[in-house]
């Protein structure tokens, strides 16, 4: 049966446009009470019983029996065997993507710095990598080698000493692509465990799996809830919402291209959001016609149709400047500027996870191989957050070395402010440095 797609049409000239757009963007990430309760129980069990609880949940949820957690570790040899089993074209594609991702992220590495003031006081910043990071990778029917590369390579570029990957293996099956990507990205250890129990093992540590400093990577509702609950004990990357794409087009791009770009995010899941904004009403009509014609050829047509019908839209605006203003309000995960001169429009854009410039730049190349990270802020969080990068695996520590001369000038300032706050010990601590012989 052919899926039917009924896209919302909006016009910025309509008096109630703002209200309509707000309703379109509304997304309440409701976590089911049953999910919350189940995750709380799993976290508590793994924290209390370690390996034993991990083994029980792995047998229960993934139908994978093992005598020990150590038996669930994937050897380096098995990772390499998976890589060698890949068709040559696919293995070369993974290698090429990894090289591009690494080259891009090497430019992000933060460096330590210091400067010395006239009186000899030294101030600065020391940058160090996290010691150990956990990477969650979805398993089962899903295979996301690109997620392995995008999460693991920045961590390695940052200098993370140990990267531990967890991936569920229902019925003992792990996708070769995922294992091959782990080999290429130089992941240190891989365990075939998943779900909230894997997040718990990484956060709290068990007899076999050491506790990590940060957990990154996507997962289902149970994984997301587990990450939310362990935040503070460990760092996390983000709680990601459904995928999003916003395309701004001046009407000069082939409508089939734009339709397929909208499909590229809609096919992720029914809650994904795909929006096209254009001042050209005839072009919006043409794209809608392309969607109707191309949709039946899509293997995931039912998912795409539900996504576009439920959360997608074609929006007519007055001009490209207004399109940019709408984009800033939406703050999309992915923003395509499919216009004649994207660099002229770029200064008007303030909020987006990643910006794709020009008619030939589809979002899909960013997902896999362009180089920048595809782990991006969703649900309007691009207003205040950034893509995953090397800086997420580095810490900054302040450096202060006060000279004898600086002890008086800085000490007098500090003492005055400390007395003002009623903190006498603070004040005396500073005064000792310039009052004592």
Buried (B, 14 or more C-beta within 10 A) or exposed (E): EEBEBEBBBBBBEEEEBEEBBEEBBEBEEEBEEEBBEBBBEBBEBBBEBBBBBBBBBBEEBBEBEBEEBEEBBBEBEBBBBBBEEBEEEBBEBBEEBBBBBBEBBEEBBBEEEEEEBEBEBBBBBEBEBBBBBBBBBBBBEBBBBBBBBBBBBBBBBBBBEBBBBBBBBBEEEBBBBBBBBBBBBEBBBBBBBBBBBBBBBBBBBBEBBBBBBBBBBBBBBBBBBBBBBBBEBBBBBBBBBBBBBBBBBBBEBEBBBBBBBBBBBBBBEBBBBBBBBBBBEEBBEBBBEBBBEBBEEBEBBBBBBBBBBBBBBBBBBEEBEBBBBBBBBBBBBBBBBBBEEBEEBEEBBEBBBBBBBBBEBBBBBBBBBBBBBBBBBBBBBBEEBBBBBBBBBBBEEEEEEBBEBBBBBBBEEBBEEBBEEEEEEBBEBBBEBBEEE
